[in-house]
Amino acid sequence: MLPAMSREDRERFLAAPRVGLLGVSDSRGTGRAPLVVPVWYGYEPGGEVVVETGRESVKGRLLRAAGRFSLCVQDENPPYRYVSVEGPVTGTADPLDPAVREGLALRYLAPDEARAYLAATTDQLTDDVVFRMRPERWRTADFAAFAAGFAD
């Protein structure tokens, strides 16, 4: 059995600015694997996962069709840790709220870089939407305690 995280630890881990891997069912035909793509996301403990994407992107269309998605974030440095959440889309904001877009940019970029990024991608204000998801299922692993048993 994998060494799981406490509720507080998993929520704090998910709230840290990590690139997530979003997974969503691909309904475009038989035999297709789920779409899995890296994304910037927002999350505050106890809240919803927030993801921004193009309104007419493959990801956007599949999220609308599926009505749910998964997000997995990890720490690739030993001892390895990950949190994976899954749940229904609880809301869509269309058009995109500029404050949400700015918040995501500031989460992942230094303030000067975020301002430059926002200025260079202003078209996203008209092309993007936000999907919100309330985590229903959590999967976690934190190998720190496990690895400590081998240290000496």
C-alpha positions as CSV (number, residue, x, y, z in Angstrom):
1,M,0.0,0.0,0.0
2,L,1.3,3.5,-0.9
3,P,2.1,5.9,2.0
4,A,-0.9,8.3,1.8
5,M,-0.9,12.0,2.8
6,S,-3.1,13.5,5.5
7,R,-6.0,15.7,4.3
8,E,-4.1,18.8,5.4
9,D,-0.9,17.7,3.6
10,R,-2.6,16.7,0.4
11,E,-4.5,20.0,0.2
12,R,-1.3,22.0,0.9
13,F,0.5,20.0,-1.7
14,L,-2.2,20.6,-4.3
15,A,-2.3,24.3,-3.5
16,A,1.5,24.8,-4.2
17,P,2.3,26.1,-7.7
18,R,3.0,23.0,-9.6
19,V,2.2,22.1,-13.2
20,G,-0.6,19.7,-13.3
21,L,-1.5,16.9,-15.8
22,L,-5.2,17.2,-16.7
23,G,-6.9,14.1,-17.9
24,V,-10.3,14.0,-19.6
25,S,-12.2,11.3,-21.5
26,D,-11.9,11.7,-25.2
27,S,-15.3,11.2,-26.8
28,R,-14.2,11.9,-30.4
29,G,-14.4,8.3,-31.4
30,T,-13.9,4.7,-30.3
31,G,-10.4,3.5,-29.3
32,R,-9.1,6.9,-28.2
33,A,-7.2,7.1,-25.0
34,P,-8.1,10.0,-22.6
35,L,-6.5,13.3,-23.4
36,V,-3.7,14.1,-20.9
37,V,-2.1,17.5,-21.1
38,P,0.0,19.8,-18.8
39,V,-1.8,22.8,-17.4
40,W,-1.5,25.7,-15.0
41,Y,-4.2,25.4,-12.4
42,G,-5.4,27.2,-9.3
43,Y,-6.4,25.7,-6.0
44,E,-7.0,26.8,-2.4
45,P,-7.4,24.3,0.4
46,G,-11.0,23.2,0.7
47,G,-11.9,24.9,-2.6
48,E,-12.2,24.0,-6.3
49,V,-9.6,23.3,-8.9
50,V,-9.6,26.1,-11.5
51,V,-8.3,25.5,-15.1
52,E,-8.2,28.0,-18.0
53,T,-8.3,26.8,-21.6
54,G,-9.4,27.9,-25.0
55,R,-13.1,27.9,-25.6
56,E,-12.8,25.9,-28.8
57,S,-9.7,24.0,-28.0
58,V,-9.8,20.2,-28.0
59,K,-9.4,20.3,-24.2
60,G,-12.3,22.8,-23.8
61,R,-14.6,20.8,-26.0
62,L,-13.8,17.5,-24.2
63,L,-14.2,19.1,-20.8
64,R,-17.7,20.3,-21.7
65,A,-18.6,16.9,-23.2
66,A,-17.3,14.8,-20.3
67,G,-18.4,17.1,-17.4
68,R,-15.6,15.9,-15.2
69,F,-11.8,15.6,-15.2
70,S,-8.7,14.5,-13.3
71,L,-5.7,16.4,-12.3
72,C,-2.4,14.9,-11.1
73,V,0.5,16.9,-9.6
74,Q,3.8,15.6,-8.5
75,D,7.1,16.4,-6.9
76,E,9.8,14.7,-9.0
77,N,12.5,15.1,-6.4
78,P,13.1,12.3,-4.0
79,P,11.3,11.3,-1.8
80,Y,8.6,11.3,-4.5
81,R,5.1,12.7,-3.8
82,Y,2.0,13.1,-5.8
83,V,-1.7,14.1,-5.4
84,S,-4.3,13.2,-8.0
85,V,-7.9,14.5,-7.8
86,E,-11.0,13.7,-9.8
87,G,-14.4,15.2,-9.9
88,P,-17.2,16.9,-11.7
89,V,-17.1,20.2,-13.5
90,T,-19.0,22.5,-11.1
91,G,-18.9,25.6,-13.2
92,T,-17.7,27.3,-16.3
93,A,-16.9,31.0,-16.6
94,D,-17.4,32.3,-20.1
95,P,-16.1,34.9,-20.8
96,L,-12.9,34.4,-18.7
97,D,-12.6,36.7,-15.7
98,P,-9.4,38.8,-16.1
99,A,-8.7,38.5,-12.3
100,V,-8.6,34.7,-12.6
101,R,-6.2,34.9,-15.6
102,E,-4.0,37.3,-13.7
103,G,-4.0,35.1,-10.6
104,L,-2.9,32.1,-12.6
105,A,-0.1,34.1,-14.3
106,L,1.1,35.4,-10.9
107,R,0.9,31.9,-9.4
108,Y,3.4,30.6,-12.0
109,L,5.5,33.6,-13.0
110,A,7.5,36.3,-11.3
111,P,5.5,39.6,-11.2
112,D,7.5,41.2,-14.1
113,E,7.2,38.0,-16.2
114,A,3.5,37.7,-15.4
115,R,2.8,41.3,-16.6
116,A,4.7,40.7,-19.8
117,Y,2.9,37.4,-20.3
118,L,-0.5,39.0,-19.7
119,A,0.3,41.8,-22.2
120,A,1.5,39.4,-24.8
121,T,-1.6,37.1,-24.6
122,T,-4.5,39.6,-24.2
123,D,-6.4,37.6,-26.9
124,Q,-7.0,34.9,-24.2
125,L,-9.5,37.3,-22.6
126,T,-11.8,36.7,-25.5
127,D,-10.8,33.1,-26.4
128,D,-10.5,31.4,-23.1
129,V,-12.9,30.0,-20.5
130,V,-12.5,28.7,-17.0
131,F,-13.6,25.3,-15.7
132,R,-14.0,24.6,-12.0
133,M,-13.9,21.2,-10.4
134,R,-14.7,20.1,-6.9
135,P,-12.4,17.2,-6.0
136,E,-14.5,14.1,-5.1
137,R,-11.8,11.5,-5.1
138,W,-8.2,11.9,-3.9
139,R,-5.2,9.6,-4.5
140,T,-1.9,10.5,-2.8
141,A,1.5,9.1,-2.0
142,D,4.3,10.6,0.1
143,F,7.4,8.4,0.1
144,A,9.2,10.5,2.7
145,A,8.2,8.3,5.7
146,F,8.8,5.2,3.6
147,A,12.3,6.3,2.5
148,A,13.2,7.4,6.1
149,G,13.0,3.7,7.1
150,F,15.9,3.0,4.8
151,A,18.1,5.9,6.0
152,D,20.8,5.5,8.6
